[in-house]
Amino acid sequence: MEQIANAWSPPVRVSNNAHIINAKFKLLRRILKKWSKNLSNLIKLITNCNLTIAFFDKHEEIRCLLPREAIFSSVIKRHIKSLLAMQNAYWKQRFTQRVMQFGDENTKFFHSRATERYRNNVISLMDDTGRMVSSHGEISALFYQEFKKRLGSSVEISMQFDLQTLIQPRDDLEHLCSAFTTKEIDAIILDLPNDKAPGLDGFNCLFFKKAWPIIRNDMYKLCQDFFHHQADIKSINYSYITLVPKKITLNLSMTLGPFPC
């Protein structure tokens, strides 16, 4: 939380609130990447904690621990619990398995499945001539041509029902046009699922809940700008178009359906 506060406090030399939030998240991501390097070697830290705990347990069998020794041993035990929780979260995110929750056994099964998933994360395509394509340049060219062909076509839509008969007009809807309140925004943040990420930057909803006291003022300003049609959200409202195959096969061009965004 200290790293988040340090990254969020410096002023940003842009006027639009959407650009301000985008710049702060970019800075925060760089700072957290540098900070996380100190936590990367979890196996070594856990091993050292276990050795320290075993050292005190062995001495406790011979004599009573001194007050400072007992306090230090309890601190190490609390610390190893947090390290094991970090290790569990790391493998959960890498494996992306929904059945694995905190408290489940962190076995080699999940480790091997996560590693196997990363090994299979390779794209191979077959072009119109039946030749397998694996280089980045040829794959990107095939993707571009396929997207251009499918996204450039349209189908005429015919209305088969009368909206006037389905939707009855109402006169008491003025509250739908009222400005956002801070209580409404806070309630939405609290209702978000913890293990979901609203964007591709890796900040999940649990981060927003924990860091909300630090980032909420900027979020309030963004919501107000959006309500008054003053927010330039191009910097935060972007997405990737991804090809999703209907089944596992090398010939993706034969199995792809419509492109979800």
C-alpha positions in Angstrom: 0.0 0.0 0.0 2.9 2.3 0.6 4.1 1.7 -3.0 0.6 2.5 -4.3 0.4 5.7 -2.3 3.9 6.8 -3.5 2.9 6.1 -7.2 -0.4 7.8 -6.9 0.6 11.0 -5.1 2.9 12.7 -7.7 1.0 15.2 -10.0 0.5 14.4 -13.7 1.0 17.1 -16.3 -2.2 16.4 -18.2 -5.6 18.1 -17.9 -8.1 15.2 -18.7 -8.9 12.9 -15.7 -8.9 9.8 -17.9 -5.3 10.6 -19.1 -4.3 11.3 -15.4 -5.6 7.8 -14.3 -4.0 6.1 -17.3 -0.6 7.8 -16.5 -0.8 6.9 -12.8 -1.6 3.3 -13.5 1.4 3.0 -15.9 3.6 4.5 -13.2 2.2 2.2 -10.6 2.7 -0.8 -12.7 6.4 0.0 -13.2 6.9 0.6 -9.5 5.1 -2.6 -8.5 7.2 -4.6 -11.0 10.3 -3.3 -9.4 8.9 -4.0 -5.9 7.8 -7.5 -6.8 11.4 -8.5 -7.7 12.1 -8.7 -4.0 9.3 -11.2 -3.6 10.0 -13.4 -6.6 12.3 -15.9 -4.9 9.5 -17.4 -2.7 11.0 -20.9 -2.5 14.2 -19.6 -1.0 12.3 -17.4 1.5 10.0 -20.2 2.5 13.0 -22.6 3.0 14.8 -20.1 5.2 11.7 -19.6 7.3 11.2 -23.3 7.8 14.8 -23.7 8.8 14.5 -20.9 11.3 11.3 -22.4 12.8 12.9 -25.8 13.0 15.9 -24.3 14.8 13.7 -22.7 17.5 11.6 -25.9 17.8 14.7 -28.0 18.4 15.9 -25.6 21.1 12.5 -25.5 22.7 12.7 -29.3 23.2 15.9 -28.7 25.3 15.0 -25.5 27.2 12.3 -22.8 27.3 12.8 -20.0 24.7 13.7 -16.6 25.9 11.0 -13.9 25.4 12.8 -12.4 22.5 13.3 -15.8 20.9 9.6 -16.7 21.3 8.5 -13.4 19.8 10.9 -13.8 16.8 9.6 -17.4 16.3 6.0 -16.2 16.2 6.9 -13.4 13.7 8.6 -15.9 11.4 5.5 -18.2 11.6 3.2 -15.3 10.6 5.6 -14.3 7.8 5.7 -17.8 6.3 1.9 -17.9 6.2 1.9 -14.8 4.1 4.6 -16.3 1.8 2.6 -19.5 1.3 -0.5 -17.4 0.5 1.6 -15.5 -2.1 2.9 -18.7 -3.6 -0.7 -20.1 -3.8 -1.9 -16.9 -5.5 1.0 -17.1 -8.0 0.2 -20.6 -9.1 -3.6 -19.9 -9.1 -3.1 -17.0 -11.5 -0.7 -18.9 -13.7 -2.9 -22.0 -13.9 -6.1 -19.9 -14.2 -8.0 -22.8 -12.6 -11.3 -21.9 -11.0 -11.4 -24.9 -8.6 -8.2 -23.9 -6.9 -8.9 -21.5 -4.0 -6.9 -20.3 -1.1 -6.5 -23.1 1.3 -6.4 -25.9 -1.3 -3.3 -28.0 -1.4 -0.6 -26.4 -3.5 0.5 -29.7 -5.1 2.8 -30.5 -8.1 -0.4 -31.2 -10.1 -1.2 -27.5 -10.4 2.4 -26.6 -11.0 2.7 -29.1 -13.9 -0.6 -28.1 -15.4 0.4 -24.5 -15.3 3.7 -25.2 -17.0 2.0 -27.4 -19.6 -0.5 -24.6 -20.3 2.4 -22.2 -21.0 4.1 -24.7 -23.3 0.9 -25.1 -25.4 0.5 -21.4 -25.7 1.7 -21.5 -29.3 -0.2 -20.6 -32.4 0.1 -22.5 -35.7 -2.1 -21.7 -38.7 -2.8 -23.3 -42.0 -3.1 -21.0 -45.0 -5.4 -21.4 -48.1 -2.8 -23.6 -49.8 -2.7 -26.1 -46.8 0.8 -25.0 -45.7 1.4 -24.7 -41.9 2.5 -21.2 -40.9 4.4 -20.6 -37.6 6.5 -17.4 -38.1 5.2 -14.2 -36.5 5.2 -12.2 -39.8 3.1 -14.8 -41.7 0.7 -15.4 -38.8 0.1 -11.7 -38.4 -0.5 -11.3 -42.2 -3.1 -14.2 -42.1 -4.8 -12.7 -39.1 -5.0 -9.3 -40.7 -6.5 -10.6 -43.9 -9.1 -12.7 -42.0 -10.1 -9.8 -39.8 -10.3 -7.5 -42.8 -12.5 -9.9 -44.7 -14.9 -10.6 -41.8 -15.1 -7.2 -40.1 -15.5 -5.5 -43.4 -18.8 -7.3 -44.2 -22.3 -6.4 -42.9 -25.7 -8.0 -43.0 -28.9 -6.1 -43.4 -31.1 -6.4 -40.4 -34.9 -6.4 -40.6 -37.1 -5.5 -37.6 -39.7 -8.3 -37.0 -41.5 -6.6 -34.1 -42.9 -3.2 -33.0 -40.9 -1.6 -30.2 -43.8 0.8 -29.4 -45.9 -2.1 -28.4 -43.2 -3.8 -26.3 -41.8 -0.8 -24.5 -44.3 1.3 -22.6 -43.3 5.0 -22.1 -42.9 6.2 -18.5 -42.7 9.7 -17.1 -41.0 9.0 -13.8 -37.5 8.3 -15.1 -35.7 11.6 -14.2 -33.6 9.8 -11.6 -31.8 7.9 -14.4 -30.3 11.2 -15.6 -29.1 12.3 -12.2 -25.3 12.6 -11.5 -23.3 9.7 -10.0 -23.0 9.9 -6.2 -19.9 8.7 -4.3 -22.0 6.2 -2.4 -23.2 4.6 -5.7 -19.6 4.4 -6.9 -18.4 2.9 -3.6 -21.2 0.3 -3.7 -20.3 -0.8 -7.2 -16.6 -1.2 -6.2 -17.7 -3.3 -3.2 -19.9 -5.6 -5.4 -17.1 -6.4 -7.8 -15.7 -10.0 -7.7 -12.2 -10.2 -6.2 -10.6 -12.5 -8.8 -11.7 -10.7 -11.9 -9.8 -8.0 -13.8 -11.7 -5.3 -15.7 -8.8 -4.6 -18.0 -5.6 -6.1 -19.5 -3.3 -4.2 -17.1 -3.5 -7.0 -14.5 -5.1 -4.9 -11.7 -8.0 -7.1 -10.5 -11.0 -6.0 -8.6 -9.4 -6.9 -5.2 -6.7 -4.3 -5.9 -9.4 -1.7 -6.5 -11.1 -2.6 -3.2 -7.8 -2.5 -1.2 -6.5 0.6 -2.8 -9.8 2.4 -3.0 -9.0 5.0 -0.2 -6.0 6.1 -2.3 -7.4 6.1 -5.8 -11.1 6.9 -5.2 -10.8 10.7 -5.6 -9.4 10.4 -9.1 -12.1 7.8 -9.9 -14.8 10.2 -8.7 -13.5 12.9 -11.0 -13.5 10.5 -13.9 -17.1 9.5 -13.3 -18.2 13.1 -13.1 -16.4 14.0 -16.3 -18.0 11.0 -18.0 -21.4 12.1 -16.8 -20.9 15.7 -18.2 -19.5 14.3 -21.5 -16.1 15.8 -20.8 -14.1 12.6 -20.4 -11.7 11.5 -23.2 -11.6 7.8 -22.5 -9.6 6.7 -25.5 -6.6 6.2 -23.2 -8.5 3.7 -20.9 -11.2 2.3 -23.2 -9.2 0.0 -25.5 -9.3 -3.7 -26.2 -7.7 -6.5 -28.1 -9.6 -8.6 -30.7 -8.9 -12.2 -30.0 -9.5 -15.3 -32.2 -11.2 -18.0 -30.1 -11.3 -21.5 -31.7 -14.4 -23.7 -31.1 -12.3 -26.7 -30.5 -8.6 -27.6 -30.2 -7.2 -27.9 -33.7 -4.3 -26.7 -35.8 -6.4 -25.6 -38.6 -8.0 -22.5 -37.0 -9.3 -21.1 -40.2 -11.7 -24.0 -40.5 -13.1 -23.7 -37.0 -13.3 -20.0 -36.1 -16.6 -18.4 -35.7 -17.4 -14.7 -35.3 -14.8 -12.7 -33.6 -15.5 -11.6 -30.0 -14.1 -8.3 -28.9 
